[in-house]
Amino acid sequence: MRSVRLGLLGCGTVGGGVVQLLHAKAKYIAQSVGAPLEIARVLVRAPDRVRVEELDRDLLTTDPEALLGDPSIDVFVEVMGGVDPTREYVERALDAKRSVVTANKMLLARHGADLVERAIANGVDLAFEGSVGGGIPVIRVLREALASDWVTRVEGIVNGTCNYVLTRMHDDGSSLDDAVREAQSKGYAEANPGLDIDGHDAAHKLVVLAMVAFGARVDADEVPTEGIRAVEPIDHRFAERFGYVIKHLAIGRDREDGVELRVHPALVRRNTQLANVGGVLNAIALEGRALGPCLLSGRGAGDMPTAVSVVADVIDVARARLSGFAGTATRGIQTKTRRLTPIGNVCTRYYLRFQVHDRPGVLARLAGALGDASVSIEQMLQEGGAGSSGLPVDIVMLTHEASDRDVKRALAAIAASDVAAGMPRLIRVQE
């Protein structure tokens, strides 16, 4: 039988892993698919760059037409990243009735629903397991294993860089800057880590998860997103004293009137599974009405974990193409525009840290401002303050459940008062 010919769009870290897996597992894959998989052409920007030794350099090209204009290519594998010109290449491949496998969460977060509709209209597949969670098969679980259920919750640690940095801060007392530099030295963070530590990478992944889990078409730019830059070692110490660990979470809920999506640091109870997922590991909790809760965890990034997901998708779409059932898996993804719950309407408990002048009446002023905004205090701790040093002190409170809008109204009033020696800090508590 003729081989299934693959066109690789990009061949960087993940693409190199894909080439290595296809080479190492060639015999098994051919038996599983019913035909060998053959890399026909590889589009790259820099043909002279050092690449994995398994790659035949004669296949490299800088000309997109060498792939997109080749009618013999059966499946396109997009691992080049970014939105432009990647979106155009993927659309052209789908319009040519070729299935596409991608690991591009940014592209999917911004244009995923449209690309899915285009794939369905052309009777081909758009597969994207590698876009979320690296080697964790969360998209496949949502699309296939939970197809008979109603998924109501998606929540977890989806960015390994943030998780590594917060783990180092918690375990070693490192500052955020020192932990980021360590992550960079180990290859866990980019030279410019902003996409990760400012929360945007996690927000992109959450939008992709919501598309599959809730059938939600949302604007990625409207998802409330916070990174970890404001988290300090003192917050880890206080969280520990309250019985919590700080994690950076992507949280999704299917509500009757829309979907609640948010990305931010959160206090997670120390004895829970999520709290004990450390380092660069990812973990994603799912909940269905019939199934109840379940947790998927593993390596969420890197060349080989992500390549495992990409190659698994390639195998699936190659099988479907050979059997004449291309497009079947993608038809199960149905999306519609869903209203995003405003962050001000979200109700949860809060960790609040105030740096205040150490003088009589401060606690009463804080409690009064919170009470005026209908925010009730559950617990309180104070660190520092000798009564005569004149140095600011830190006061930390855990609140009862309150709306985000009310809590921020209280913090704005406190920040503008004469008791504040610094900006109040807020971290949500995730139960």
DANORZI-V965639 format. One record per helix or strand of 3 or more residues. SS is the DSSP state (H for helix, E for strand). FROM is the first residue (numbers start at 0). TO is the last residue. Records with the same first field share a line. If there is no record, write none. Layout:
SS->FROM-TO, FROM-TO
//
This chain:
E->3-8, 36-42, 74-77, 98-101, 150-156, 243-254, 257-268, 280-287, 291-298, 346-355, 376-382, 392-398, 424-429
H->12-23, 25-32, 56-58, 64-67, 85-94, 104-120, 128-130, 137-144, 159-171, 175-184, 193-196, 199-212, 219-221, 232-241, 273-275, 302-322, 329-331, 342-344, 361-371, 403-414
//
